[in-house]
Amino acid sequence: MNLKGRNFLTLRDFTTEEILYLLDLSEEVKNKKKKGIPVDNYRGKNVVLLFEKDSTRTRCAFEVAAHDMGMGATYLGPTGSQMGKKESIEDTARVLGRMYDGIEYRGFGQDIVEEIAKYAGVPVWNGLTNEYHPTQMLADMLTIRESLGRLEGVKLVYLGDARYNMGNSLMVACSKLGMHFVACTTAKYFPNEELVAACKEYAAESGGSVTLTEDVKEGSRDADVVCTDVWVSMGEPDEVWEERIRELTPYKVTKDVMANAKKDAIFLHCLPSFHDLKTRIGGEMGGRFGITEMEVTDEVFESEQSKVFDEAENRMHTIKAVMMATLGVEA
């Protein structure tokens, strides 16, 4: 399968077969990494990592992946470029596209990464926008397949705020891959109707399904995978914490939620997670609201069912596969 020159902006742009190909390639490069077999045939190529939002996993995954492939990587943090300040997105994309073989963007609106891709002339990879998080999806799907041995027919329930990148992207990925996606939250936090309609069409073709429910017991019943994410995203004002804690606490992933899922169900979280008070924000919220965790209990996070660190590692392998596929796979 030839994906050379393609952008990787959302899984909506990819067929079921193309997504499975990327997962197979991810598995291949992961096995080579574990065996110490190099995939460093990309010497002389360079990529730029354009970050308007800070990150641990995304930055490290791209940098290590690029290093393993023999490429140079330049990191431009939130204050590292003039994009949108002294230079337009269009001009920045054209400059970077003349110097680099690929561009990663992590930041705000999907329209920004789409505009970069329009003018760059080289593959552009979405490391996260407000609307989509496609590299995380490959990591999640690889983790599910490794843990359960399959994707087709898997029931995945997402609890929490399903309006943004994680809820949107999980719904897209599941519906493309013949999985059964459930958004379990209060109706205020359901994904937008247009995307739900599109994903129901994908699901009709793949044999999957899309369900929206406010009922935690019904939503999590017999789930194979239980997912959640932080309740307040980067860039949102502090004032929303009180509202989210009040409205989303009923959708916290607890021992009871996991017990209602299948016996061999796994728990996923893209991280970082507020499962204790060991972070500055977690400590502040604990003091203000008298809580010890937010979207998931520490008991679940630290349980054997939790695959969050396998999931985090898989960011590196799946990102490597995306870069290889879009730059041109070289054996």
Contacts in CASP RR format, 6 or more apart in sequence:
PFRMAT RR
TARGET T0000
AUTHOR 0000-0000-0000
METHOD contacts of the structure
MODEL  1
MNLKGRNFLTLRDFTTEEILYLLDLSEEVKNKKKKGIPVDNYRGKNVVLL
FEKDSTRTRCAFEVAAHDMGMGATYLGPTGSQMGKKESIEDTARVLGRMY
DGIEYRGFGQDIVEEIAKYAGVPVWNGLTNEYHPTQMLADMLTIRESLGR
LEGVKLVYLGDARYNMGNSLMVACSKLGMHFVACTTAKYFPNEELVAACK
EYAAESGGSVTLTEDVKEGSRDADVVCTDVWVSMGEPDEVWEERIRELTP
YKVTKDVMANAKKDAIFLHCLPSFHDLKTRIGGEMGGRFGITEMEVTDEV
FESEQSKVFDEAENRMHTIKAVMMATLGVEA
1 17 0 8 1.000
1 18 0 8 1.000
1 21 0 8 1.000
1 325 0 8 1.000
2 328 0 8 1.000
3 18 0 8 1.000
3 21 0 8 1.000
3 22 0 8 1.000
3 325 0 8 1.000
3 326 0 8 1.000
3 328 0 8 1.000
4 325 0 8 1.000
4 326 0 8 1.000
4 327 0 8 1.000
4 328 0 8 1.000
4 329 0 8 1.000
5 122 0 8 1.000
5 123 0 8 1.000
5 326 0 8 1.000
5 327 0 8 1.000
5 328 0 8 1.000
6 13 0 8 1.000
6 123 0 8 1.000
6 325 0 8 1.000
6 326 0 8 1.000
7 13 0 8 1.000
7 117 0 8 1.000
7 123 0 8 1.000
7 124 0 8 1.000
7 125 0 8 1.000
7 326 0 8 1.000
8 123 0 8 1.000
8 124 0 8 1.000
8 125 0 8 1.000
8 126 0 8 1.000
8 134 0 8 1.000
8 135 0 8 1.000
8 322 0 8 1.000
8 326 0 8 1.000
9 110 0 8 1.000
9 113 0 8 1.000
9 114 0 8 1.000
9 117 0 8 1.000
9 124 0 8 1.000
9 125 0 8 1.000
9 126 0 8 1.000
9 132 0 8 1.000
9 134 0 8 1.000
10 110 0 8 1.000
10 126 0 8 1.000
10 131 0 8 1.000
10 132 0 8 1.000
10 134 0 8 1.000
10 169 0 8 1.000
10 172 0 8 1.000
11 19 0 8 1.000
11 132 0 8 1.000
11 134 0 8 1.000
11 137 0 8 1.000
11 169 0 8 1.000
11 172 0 8 1.000
11 173 0 8 1.000
11 176 0 8 1.000
12 132 0 8 1.000
12 172 0 8 1.000
12 198 0 8 1.000
14 22 0 8 1.000
14 176 0 8 1.000
15 176 0 8 1.000
16 176 0 8 1.000
16 177 0 8 1.000
16 178 0 8 1.000
16 206 0 8 1.000
19 138 0 8 1.000
19 141 0 8 1.000
19 173 0 8 1.000
19 176 0 8 1.000
19 177 0 8 1.000
20 177 0 8 1.000
21 325 0 8 1.000
22 138 0 8 1.000
22 318 0 8 1.000
22 321 0 8 1.000
22 322 0 8 1.000
22 325 0 8 1.000
23 138 0 8 1.000
23 141 0 8 1.000
23 142 0 8 1.000
23 145 0 8 1.000
23 318 0 8 1.000
23 321 0 8 1.000
25 321 0 8 1.000
25 324 0 8 1.000
25 325 0 8 1.000
25 329 0 8 1.000
26 138 0 8 1.000
26 142 0 8 1.000
26 314 0 8 1.000
26 317 0 8 1.000
26 318 0 8 1.000
26 320 0 8 1.000
26 321 0 8 1.000
27 142 0 8 1.000
27 317 0 8 1.000
28 321 0 8 1.000
29 39 0 8 1.000
29 317 0 8 1.000
29 320 0 8 1.000
29 321 0 8 1.000
29 324 0 8 1.000
30 142 0 8 1.000
30 314 0 8 1.000
30 317 0 8 1.000
32 38 0 8 1.000
32 39 0 8 1.000
33 39 0 8 1.000
33 68 0 8 1.000
33 317 0 8 1.000
38 68 0 8 1.000
39 68 0 8 1.000
39 69 0 8 1.000
39 320 0 8 1.000
39 324 0 8 1.000
40 68 0 8 1.000
40 69 0 8 1.000
40 70 0 8 1.000
41 69 0 8 1.000
41 70 0 8 1.000
41 330 0 8 1.000
41 331 0 8 1.000
42 69 0 8 1.000
42 70 0 8 1.000
42 71 0 8 1.000
42 324 0 8 1.000
42 327 0 8 1.000
42 330 0 8 1.000
43 70 0 8 1.000
43 71 0 8 1.000
44 70 0 8 1.000
44 71 0 8 1.000
44 72 0 8 1.000
45 69 0 8 1.000
45 70 0 8 1.000
45 71 0 8 1.000
45 72 0 8 1.000
45 101 0 8 1.000
45 327 0 8 1.000
46 71 0 8 1.000
46 72 0 8 1.000
46 73 0 8 1.000
46 74 0 8 1.000
46 99 0 8 1.000
46 100 0 8 1.000
46 101 0 8 1.000
46 102 0 8 1.000
47 62 0 8 1.000
47 66 0 8 1.000
47 71 0 8 1.000
47 72 0 8 1.000
47 73 0 8 1.000
47 74 0 8 1.000
47 100 0 8 1.000
47 101 0 8 1.000
47 102 0 8 1.000
47 103 0 8 1.000
47 104 0 8 1.000
47 323 0 8 1.000
48 73 0 8 1.000
48 74 0 8 1.000
48 76 0 8 1.000
48 96 0 8 1.000
48 99 0 8 1.000
48 100 0 8 1.000
48 102 0 8 1.000
48 103 0 8 1.000
48 104 0 8 1.000
49 59 0 8 1.000
49 62 0 8 1.000
49 63 0 8 1.000
49 73 0 8 1.000
49 74 0 8 1.000
49 75 0 8 1.000
49 76 0 8 1.000
49 77 0 8 1.000
49 104 0 8 1.000
49 106 0 8 1.000
50 76 0 8 1.000
50 77 0 8 1.000
50 81 0 8 1.000
50 83 0 8 1.000
50 96 0 8 1.000
50 103 0 8 1.000
50 104 0 8 1.000
50 105 0 8 1.000
50 106 0 8 1.000
50 116 0 8 1.000
51 58 0 8 1.000
51 59 0 8 1.000
51 75 0 8 1.000
51 76 0 8 1.000
51 77 0 8 1.000
51 78 0 8 1.000
51 106 0 8 1.000
51 107 0 8 1.000
52 77 0 8 1.000
52 78 0 8 1.000
52 83 0 8 1.000
52 105 0 8 1.000
52 106 0 8 1.000
52 107 0 8 1.000
52 108 0 8 1.000
52 112 0 8 1.000
53 78 0 8 1.000
53 106 0 8 1.000
53 107 0 8 1.000
53 108 0 8 1.000
53 128 0 8 1.000
53 234 0 8 1.000
53 235 0 8 1.000
54 77 0 8 1.000
54 78 0 8 1.000
54 234 0 8 1.000
55 106 0 8 1.000
55 128 0 8 1.000
56 271 0 8 1.000
56 272 0 8 1.000
57 270 0 8 1.000
57 271 0 8 1.000
57 312 0 8 1.000
57 315 0 8 1.000
58 106 0 8 1.000
58 127 0 8 1.000
58 128 0 8 1.000
58 135 0 8 1.000
58 315 0 8 1.000
59 75 0 8 1.000
60 316 0 8 1.000
61 135 0 8 1.000
61 315 0 8 1.000
61 316 0 8 1.000
61 319 0 8 1.000
62 73 0 8 1.000
62 104 0 8 1.000
62 127 0 8 1.000
62 319 0 8 1.000
63 73 0 8 1.000
63 75 0 8 1.000
64 316 0 8 1.000
65 316 0 8 1.000
65 317 0 8 1.000
65 319 0 8 1.000
65 320 0 8 1.000
65 323 0 8 1.000
66 72 0 8 1.000
66 73 0 8 1.000
66 323 0 8 1.000
67 73 0 8 1.000
68 320 0 8 1.000
69 320 0 8 1.000
69 323 0 8 1.000
69 324 0 8 1.000
71 101 0 8 1.000
71 323 0 8 1.000
74 100 0 8 1.000
81 87 0 8 1.000
81 92 0 8 1.000
82 92 0 8 1.000
83 89 0 8 1.000
83 92 0 8 1.000
84 92 0 8 1.000
87 95 0 8 1.000
89 112 0 8 1.000
89 115 0 8 1.000
89 116 0 8 1.000
89 119 0 8 1.000
90 115 0 8 1.000
90 118 0 8 1.000
90 119 0 8 1.000
92 116 0 8 1.000
93 103 0 8 1.000
93 115 0 8 1.000
93 116 0 8 1.000
93 117 0 8 1.000
93 118 0 8 1.000
93 119 0 8 1.000
93 120 0 8 1.000
93 121 0 8 1.000
93 124 0 8 1.000
94 119 0 8 1.000
94 120 0 8 1.000
96 103 0 8 1.000
96 120 0 8 1.000
97 103 0 8 1.000
97 120 0 8 1.000
97 121 0 8 1.000
97 122 0 8 1.000
100 122 0 8 1.000
101 122 0 8 1.000
101 123 0 8 1.000
101 327 0 8 1.000
102 120 0 8 1.000
102 122 0 8 1.000
102 123 0 8 1.000
102 124 0 8 1.000
102 125 0 8 1.000
102 323 0 8 1.000
102 326 0 8 1.000
102 327 0 8 1.000
103 116 0 8 1.000
103 120 0 8 1.000
103 122 0 8 1.000
103 123 0 8 1.000
103 124 0 8 1.000
103 125 0 8 1.000
104 124 0 8 1.000
104 125 0 8 1.000
104 126 0 8 1.000
104 127 0 8 1.000
105 112 0 8 1.000
105 113 0 8 1.000
105 116 0 8 1.000
105 124 0 8 1.000
105 125 0 8 1.000
105 126 0 8 1.000
105 127 0 8 1.000
105 129 0 8 1.000
106 126 0 8 1.000
106 127 0 8 1.000
106 128 0 8 1.000
106 129 0 8 1.000
107 113 0 8 1.000
107 127 0 8 1.000
107 128 0 8 1.000
107 129 0 8 1.000
107 130 0 8 1.000
108 129 0 8 1.000
108 130 0 8 1.000
109 129 0 8 1.000
109 130 0 8 1.000
109 131 0 8 1.000
110 126 0 8 1.000
110 129 0 8 1.000
110 130 0 8 1.000
110 131 0 8 1.000
110 132 0 8 1.000
112 129 0 8 1.000
113 124 0 8 1.000
113 126 0 8 1.000
113 129 0 8 1.000
116 124 0 8 1.000
117 124 0 8 1.000
123 323 0 8 1.000
123 326 0 8 1.000
123 327 0 8 1.000
125 135 0 8 1.000
125 319 0 8 1.000
125 322 0 8 1.000
125 323 0 8 1.000
125 326 0 8 1.000
126 132 0 8 1.000
126 133 0 8 1.000
126 134 0 8 1.000
126 135 0 8 1.000
127 133 0 8 1.000
127 134 0 8 1.000
127 135 0 8 1.000
128 135 0 8 1.000
128 136 0 8 1.000
128 165 0 8 1.000
129 165 0 8 1.000
130 164 0 8 1.000
130 165 0 8 1.000
130 233 0 8 1.000
131 164 0 8 1.000
131 165 0 8 1.000
131 168 0 8 1.000
132 165 0 8 1.000
132 168 0 8 1.000
132 169 0 8 1.000
132 172 0 8 1.000
133 165 0 8 1.000
133 166 0 8 1.000
133 169 0 8 1.000
133 270 0 8 1.000
134 169 0 8 1.000
135 315 0 8 1.000
135 318 0 8 1.000
135 319 0 8 1.000
135 322 0 8 1.000
136 165 0 8 1.000
136 166 0 8 1.000
136 169 0 8 1.000
136 270 0 8 1.000
136 315 0 8 1.000
137 169 0 8 1.000
137 170 0 8 1.000
137 172 0 8 1.000
137 173 0 8 1.000
138 314 0 8 1.000
138 318 0 8 1.000
138 319 0 8 1.000
138 321 0 8 1.000
138 322 0 8 1.000
139 311 0 8 1.000
139 312 0 8 1.000
139 314 0 8 1.000
139 315 0 8 1.000
139 317 0 8 1.000
139 318 0 8 1.000
140 170 0 8 1.000
140 173 0 8 1.000
140 227 0 8 1.000
140 268 0 8 1.000
140 270 0 8 1.000
140 311 0 8 1.000
140 314 0 8 1.000
141 151 0 8 1.000
141 173 0 8 1.000
141 177 0 8 1.000
142 314 0 8 1.000
142 317 0 8 1.000
142 318 0 8 1.000
143 266 0 8 1.000
143 268 0 8 1.000
143 307 0 8 1.000
143 310 0 8 1.000
143 311 0 8 1.000
143 314 0 8 1.000
144 151 0 8 1.000
144 154 0 8 1.000
144 156 0 8 1.000
144 224 0 8 1.000
144 225 0 8 1.000
144 266 0 8 1.000
144 268 0 8 1.000
145 151 0 8 1.000
146 310 0 8 1.000
146 314 0 8 1.000
147 266 0 8 1.000
147 307 0 8 1.000
147 310 0 8 1.000
148 154 0 8 1.000
148 224 0 8 1.000
148 225 0 8 1.000
148 264 0 8 1.000
148 266 0 8 1.000
151 177 0 8 1.000
151 178 0 8 1.000
151 179 0 8 1.000
152 177 0 8 1.000
152 178 0 8 1.000
152 179 0 8 1.000
152 206 0 8 1.000
152 207 0 8 1.000
153 178 0 8 1.000
153 179 0 8 1.000
153 180 0 8 1.000
153 207 0 8 1.000
153 208 0 8 1.000
154 174 0 8 1.000
154 179 0 8 1.000
154 180 0 8 1.000
154 224 0 8 1.000
154 225 0 8 1.000
155 179 0 8 1.000
155 180 0 8 1.000
155 182 0 8 1.000
155 222 0 8 1.000
155 223 0 8 1.000
155 224 0 8 1.000
155 225 0 8 1.000
156 170 0 8 1.000
156 174 0 8 1.000
156 179 0 8 1.000
156 180 0 8 1.000
156 181 0 8 1.000
156 182 0 8 1.000
156 223 0 8 1.000
156 224 0 8 1.000
156 225 0 8 1.000
156 226 0 8 1.000
156 227 0 8 1.000
157 182 0 8 1.000
157 184 0 8 1.000
157 219 0 8 1.000
157 220 0 8 1.000
157 223 0 8 1.000
157 225 0 8 1.000
157 226 0 8 1.000
157 227 0 8 1.000
157 261 0 8 1.000
158 166 0 8 1.000
158 167 0 8 1.000
158 170 0 8 1.000
158 171 0 8 1.000
158 181 0 8 1.000
158 182 0 8 1.000
158 183 0 8 1.000
158 184 0 8 1.000
158 185 0 8 1.000
158 227 0 8 1.000
158 228 0 8 1.000
158 229 0 8 1.000
159 184 0 8 1.000
159 185 0 8 1.000
159 216 0 8 1.000
159 220 0 8 1.000
159 226 0 8 1.000
159 227 0 8 1.000
159 228 0 8 1.000
159 251 0 8 1.000
159 252 0 8 1.000
159 253 0 8 1.000
159 257 0 8 1.000
159 295 0 8 1.000
160 184 0 8 1.000
160 185 0 8 1.000
160 189 0 8 1.000
160 228 0 8 1.000
160 229 0 8 1.000
160 231 0 8 1.000
160 248 0 8 1.000
160 251 0 8 1.000
160 295 0 8 1.000
161 167 0 8 1.000
161 185 0 8 1.000
161 189 0 8 1.000
161 229 0 8 1.000
161 231 0 8 1.000
161 244 0 8 1.000
161 248 0 8 1.000
162 168 0 8 1.000
162 171 0 8 1.000
162 183 0 8 1.000
162 185 0 8 1.000
162 189 0 8 1.000
162 190 0 8 1.000
162 191 0 8 1.000
163 189 0 8 1.000
163 190 0 8 1.000
163 191 0 8 1.000
163 192 0 8 1.000
164 233 0 8 1.000
165 233 0 8 1.000
166 227 0 8 1.000
166 229 0 8 1.000
166 270 0 8 1.000
167 183 0 8 1.000
167 191 0 8 1.000
167 229 0 8 1.000
168 191 0 8 1.000
168 195 0 8 1.000
170 181 0 8 1.000
170 227 0 8 1.000
171 181 0 8 1.000
171 183 0 8 1.000
171 191 0 8 1.000
171 195 0 8 1.000
171 196 0 8 1.000
171 199 0 8 1.000
171 210 0 8 1.000
172 195 0 8 1.000
172 199 0 8 1.000
172 202 0 8 1.000
173 179 0 8 1.000
174 180 0 8 1.000
174 181 0 8 1.000
174 199 0 8 1.000
174 203 0 8 1.000
174 208 0 8 1.000
174 210 0 8 1.000
175 181 0 8 1.000
175 199 0 8 1.000
175 200 0 8 1.000
175 202 0 8 1.000
175 203 0 8 1.000
175 206 0 8 1.000
175 208 0 8 1.000
175 209 0 8 1.000
175 210 0 8 1.000
176 202 0 8 1.000
176 206 0 8 1.000
177 206 0 8 1.000
178 203 0 8 1.000
178 206 0 8 1.000
178 207 0 8 1.000
178 208 0 8 1.000
179 208 0 8 1.000
180 208 0 8 1.000
180 209 0 8 1.000
180 211 0 8 1.000
181 199 0 8 1.000
181 203 0 8 1.000
181 208 0 8 1.000
181 209 0 8 1.000
181 210 0 8 1.000
181 211 0 8 1.000
182 211 0 8 1.000
182 212 0 8 1.000
182 213 0 8 1.000
182 219 0 8 1.000
182 220 0 8 1.000
182 223 0 8 1.000
183 190 0 8 1.000
183 191 0 8 1.000
183 210 0 8 1.000
183 211 0 8 1.000
183 212 0 8 1.000
183 213 0 8 1.000
184 213 0 8 1.000
184 214 0 8 1.000
184 215 0 8 1.000
184 216 0 8 1.000
184 219 0 8 1.000
184 220 0 8 1.000
184 251 0 8 1.000
185 214 0 8 1.000
185 248 0 8 1.000
185 251 0 8 1.000
186 214 0 8 1.000
186 247 0 8 1.000
186 248 0 8 1.000
186 250 0 8 1.000
186 251 0 8 1.000
187 212 0 8 1.000
187 214 0 8 1.000
188 247 0 8 1.000
189 247 0 8 1.000
189 248 0 8 1.000
190 196 0 8 1.000
190 212 0 8 1.000
191 212 0 8 1.000
196 210 0 8 1.000
196 212 0 8 1.000
199 210 0 8 1.000
200 209 0 8 1.000
200 210 0 8 1.000
203 209 0 8 1.000
203 210 0 8 1.000
211 219 0 8 1.000
213 219 0 8 1.000
216 250 0 8 1.000
216 251 0 8 1.000
216 257 0 8 1.000
216 260 0 8 1.000
217 260 0 8 1.000
220 226 0 8 1.000
220 257 0 8 1.000
220 260 0 8 1.000
220 261 0 8 1.000
221 260 0 8 1.000
221 261 0 8 1.000
222 261 0 8 1.000
222 262 0 8 1.000
223 260 0 8 1.000
223 261 0 8 1.000
223 262 0 8 1.000
223 265 0 8 1.000
224 261 0 8 1.000
224 262 0 8 1.000
224 264 0 8 1.000
224 265 0 8 1.000
224 266 0 8 1.000
225 265 0 8 1.000
225 266 0 8 1.000
225 267 0 8 1.000
225 268 0 8 1.000
226 253 0 8 1.000
226 257 0 8 1.000
226 258 0 8 1.000
226 261 0 8 1.000
226 265 0 8 1.000
226 266 0 8 1.000
226 267 0 8 1.000
226 268 0 8 1.000
227 267 0 8 1.000
227 268 0 8 1.000
227 269 0 8 1.000
228 251 0 8 1.000
228 252 0 8 1.000
228 253 0 8 1.000
228 269 0 8 1.000
228 295 0 8 1.000
228 296 0 8 1.000
229 269 0 8 1.000
229 270 0 8 1.000
229 295 0 8 1.000
230 272 0 8 1.000
230 273 0 8 1.000
230 274 0 8 1.000
230 294 0 8 1.000
230 295 0 8 1.000
231 241 0 8 1.000
231 244 0 8 1.000
231 245 0 8 1.000
231 248 0 8 1.000
231 274 0 8 1.000
231 294 0 8 1.000
231 295 0 8 1.000
232 240 0 8 1.000
232 241 0 8 1.000
232 244 0 8 1.000
241 285 0 8 1.000
241 288 0 8 1.000
241 289 0 8 1.000
242 288 0 8 1.000
242 289 0 8 1.000
245 285 0 8 1.000
245 289 0 8 1.000
245 291 0 8 1.000
245 294 0 8 1.000
248 295 0 8 1.000
249 294 0 8 1.000
252 293 0 8 1.000
252 294 0 8 1.000
252 295 0 8 1.000
252 296 0 8 1.000
252 297 0 8 1.000
253 267 0 8 1.000
253 295 0 8 1.000
253 296 0 8 1.000
253 297 0 8 1.000
253 300 0 8 1.000
254 296 0 8 1.000
254 297 0 8 1.000
254 299 0 8 1.000
254 300 0 8 1.000
255 297 0 8 1.000
255 299 0 8 1.000
255 300 0 8 1.000
257 300 0 8 1.000
258 265 0 8 1.000
258 267 0 8 1.000
258 300 0 8 1.000
258 303 0 8 1.000
258 305 0 8 1.000
265 305 0 8 1.000
266 305 0 8 1.000
266 306 0 8 1.000
266 307 0 8 1.000
267 296 0 8 1.000
267 300 0 8 1.000
267 301 0 8 1.000
267 303 0 8 1.000
267 305 0 8 1.000
267 306 0 8 1.000
267 307 0 8 1.000
267 308 0 8 1.000
268 307 0 8 1.000
268 308 0 8 1.000
268 311 0 8 1.000
269 295 0 8 1.000
269 296 0 8 1.000
269 301 0 8 1.000
269 306 0 8 1.000
269 308 0 8 1.000
269 311 0 8 1.000
270 311 0 8 1.000
271 308 0 8 1.000
271 311 0 8 1.000
271 312 0 8 1.000
272 279 0 8 1.000
273 295 0 8 1.000
273 296 0 8 1.000
273 301 0 8 1.000
273 308 0 8 1.000
274 281 0 8 1.000
274 282 0 8 1.000
274 285 0 8 1.000
274 293 0 8 1.000
274 294 0 8 1.000
274 295 0 8 1.000
274 296 0 8 1.000
275 293 0 8 1.000
275 294 0 8 1.000
275 295 0 8 1.000
275 296 0 8 1.000
275 297 0 8 1.000
275 298 0 8 1.000
275 300 0 8 1.000
275 301 0 8 1.000
275 302 0 8 1.000
276 282 0 8 1.000
276 292 0 8 1.000
276 293 0 8 1.000
276 298 0 8 1.000
276 301 0 8 1.000
277 283 0 8 1.000
277 286 0 8 1.000
277 292 0 8 1.000
277 293 0 8 1.000
282 294 0 8 1.000
285 291 0 8 1.000
285 294 0 8 1.000
286 292 0 8 1.000
292 298 0 8 1.000
300 306 0 8 1.000
301 308 0 8 1.000
324 330 0 8 1.000
END
